[in-house]
Amino acid sequence: MLELTCLNDGGENVANIKSAKKRIKVGARQASENVPVRGSMRTALKKIAKDTNNEELVKDAIKKIDKAASKGIIKKNTAARKKSRLMKKVNSK
């Protein structure tokens, strides 16, 4: 699990309020849930870089980009830019 905490120089939590401590935990959990989605998107894009002729890889990469955008892991315009560059690369070969 990804550990995200607000630390001061001593190394302990800065948060004293119960709700703030909970938000630190919730934020860490949410960040760790984003990791596999972002990682699978990056992996799909790297596979395309090696083999641009495979249509299934292209469809899979676009699907993973859209999934990351719908979950808010990447912004809508970032997803559009990634898909545009991907299709430009595929169509050039």
Secondary structure, DSSP 8 states (H G I E B T S, - for coil): ------B-TTSSB---SHHHHHHHHHHHHHHHHHHHHHHHHHHHHHHHHH-TT-HHHHHHHHHHHHHHHHTTSS-HHHHHHHHHHHHHHHHH-
